[in-house]
Amino acid sequence: MSIRLRLALQFAAILALTLLLFALAIYFSTARSQRESFTQSLFARARVVAHVHVDGLHRDTPESRASYRRYLQQFYRTLPEEAVRVYDAADRLVFQEGVLRRSAVVPPAWLAAVRHNGRQVLEPAHQYHQTVGLLYHDPTWGNFVVVASSVDADSRVKLETLRSFLLVGLLGSLFVVGIGGWFFAGQALLPVRRMVQEVDGITATDLTQRLSQAEGVDEMSLLAQRFNQLLARLETAFVGQRTFVRDASHELRTPLAVLIGQLEVTLLQAERSPAEYRRVLETTLDAARRLNDLSNGLLQIARASDDPALLPLAPVPLDELLLQAHEEVLRRYPKSCVDLDLREPLPSALAEPYLVMGNAPLLFSAILNVLDNACKFSGPESGRPVVATLSATSKRVRLEVRDQGPGMSPADQEQVYVPFFRAEATRAVPGHGIGLPLTSKIMTLHGGRIGVRSALGEGTTVRLDIPKI
């Protein structure tokens, strides 16, 4: 079932239920009002009959009484199927006219209830027929019970007409609402159909297209805006993936070409001296190491791109990781000068000021990458020091690594987190352009931030900011 048909049916069902309840309320309130009005009319009729009957008893002669009785018989016949009974104090029938229905036969107990209550309804409503009893007191003749019954023909006609009118009105309203609901549901879903047509035209090879329904503040516009944002993220991911694959292929091809070239040249000559073989082996070993470093960097980037919820986390002392990274970078660059500056924690810091929640291997890799870059760009044999400053506040731990290398231009700084990107001033330095992109992903996984401040000829400062436990 389509959404359009479902909306039309739901709207029609809600309106049908509302109209049905409204029609029932109107019908039953009208029926109750008519019944109460007819009951009061019967009580009024009984009162008039009793008054006329008692007035006839006060006549002096039997002839006058008989004449008055004939007048009474003519007077009471004003209601459909009307029947009247008058009982004296001894429950003897002293006047009757008309035929009571079987359901309106007066039992003695009911006469006693009328005498006790003053008035009583014997038959509240049975096919529009009612029977009421009224106690009438006369000082001379005593108490009389007047029983009056009749059929409410006027209410029957009116209620039948009202039922027909309400039924026709309900069915007509449902028909009109069904057609109108179908039309307006189609109008409401028109932006969705347009969005479906536009989405069908978007392919993986062309993610630059955007939905045109994003202007406005209604739900459809918000959906289009969110979908456009999703397309923008997908486009960025696809572009990044293509760039990553292209750059990775280029980086992998260089050491592989060196390996293949050296081995082919070596095989061209049948005999070589041991020194030449040693030189070839050293060259191929360096190329293999470059391949190993590049493969490890790619694996670390893939690991740093995993779901943060699946990453095992534990309390990690960042100062100890800094000391381990310091030892490793000095092993790689024995002639480099790396100064550590562990600042005195602020009084608001905890007892363990450098403790963070994270993954120790990834955080170690991030710190080592920053120190490694600083040593390479400063020049391992230049004697220019690299300064690593670790500080802590009540909420965060910050590591700043400052080198004295060639620096970067503002344009290069905008692309420094793109994998395999190499700044113009640092392309002479060996590397693959993986360190800072990997460090950025690691900081994102840990809810931290990375910042780079650099200027040509003035060195570079990298800042890592990680939340504390």
Secondary structure, 3 states (H helix, E strand, C coil): CCHHHHHHHHHHHHHHHHHHHHHHHHHHHHHHHHHHHHHHHHHHHHHHHHHHHHHHHCCCCHHHHHHHHHHHHHHCCCCCCCEEEEECCCCCEEEEECCCCHHHCCCHHHHHHHHHHCEEEEEEEECCEEEEEEEEEECCCEEEEEEEEEECHHHHHHHHHHHHHHHHHHHHHHHHHHHHHHHHHHHHCHHHHHHHHHHHCCECCECCCCCCCCCCCCHHHHHHHHHHHHHHHHHHHHHHHHHHHHHHHHHHHHHHHHHHHHHHHHHHCCCCCHHHHHHHHHHHHHHHHHHHHHHHHHHHHHHHCCCHHHCCCEEEEHHHHHHHHHHHHHHHCCCCCEEEEECCCCCCCCCCCCEEEECHHHHHHHHHHHHHHHHHHHCCCCCCCEEEEEEECCCEEEEEEECCCCCCCHHHHHCCCCCCCCCHHHCCCCCCCCHHHHHHHHHHHCCCEEEEEECCCCCEEEEEEEEEC
